[in-house]
Amino acid sequence: MKQDASRNAAYTVDCEDYVHVVEFNPFENGDSGNLIAYGGNNYVVIGTCTFQEEEADVEGIQYKTLRTFHHGVRVDGIAWSPETRLDSLPPVIKFCTSAADMKIRLFTSDLQDKNEYKVLEGHTDFINGLVFDPKEGQEIASVSDDHSCRIWNLEGVQTAHFVLHSPGMSVCWHPEETFKLMVAEKNGTIRFYDLLAQQAILSLESEQVPLMSAHWCLKNTFKVGAVAGNDWLIWDITRSSYPQNKRPVHMDRACLFRWSTISENLFATTGYPGKMASQFQIHHLGHPQPILMGSVAVGSGLSWHRTLPLCVIGGDHKLLFWVTEV
């Protein structure tokens, strides 16, 4: 790329709290707006945003908060349920959070009088990843520093429990074959589990530690990406259990890896907050260098828009959005 890849966020939204985590709803929600959730020290905020890239009459970004949920403890993770609908009567907002008190909370709201949450208890250390089953939304998977991956039903009952060899960092569900689950461990092992047989069926090795984040490419489920040490790594699981591609990206150690939802060649990574700022980069497999670089004073969280080449990161009382080309 000829032009300088580093740039400021295209859009920002001011928030009342420091943002620890932010997630676009990855599922079709029946409304033109895109649901977004972010979590801070005490609250989870659900909002909608529309961008000029998708609506001609919008200038920049149009953001609206739908509801703020009191959480009472720092929010570490958020996962959307596929049951969330804005076009139903009444609407359904359903998501779960992981928190600093090692508990999962499952929230259900109709954006009016019904606002419920259920606590799922069992983990004995910090929860690093959680996800709903993407088809039915009737189960939640979570991974933790307690060396376990647990599957829960919506009543809060554990339906499966896998013992890991090191802290569980990321968990992803296969978009079609919902009996397949990917679990990434800090020791550099990524395992795929068959939930029907309740056993591992395949494993990958990063050969680098610590592995901090991994993600299954939903556009091409033969691809898995991760960050470990200072590098990003990409596997083709049909070819080898070792990475096919890797490159050093972050000076201060890499933190998060997320595939774009619209292209199997586009992904983003973040670095740990360094002395000054957290680094954020968007990469394209066709380019040797990052195609976009940004820095956030104290960035945390990373999520791709469902239909646009657009990323969001949480910051100090801000959401920051970057747009790239596919």
Secondary structure, 3 states (H helix, E strand, C coil): CCCCCECCCCEEEECCCCCCEEEECCCCCCCCCEEEEEECCCEEEEEEEEECCCCCCCCCEEEEEEEEEECCCCEEEEEECCCCECCCCCCEEEEEEEECCCCEEEEEECCCCCEEEEEECCCCCCEEEEEECCCCCCEEEEEECCCEEEEEECCCCEEEEEECCCCEEEEEECCCCCCEEEEEECCCEEEEEECCCCEEEEEEECCCCCEEEEEECCCCCCEEEEEECCEEEEEECCCCCCCCEEEECCCCCEEEEEECCCCCCEEEEEECCCCCCEEEEEEECCCCCCCEEEEECCCEEEEECCCCCEEEEEECCEEEEEECCC
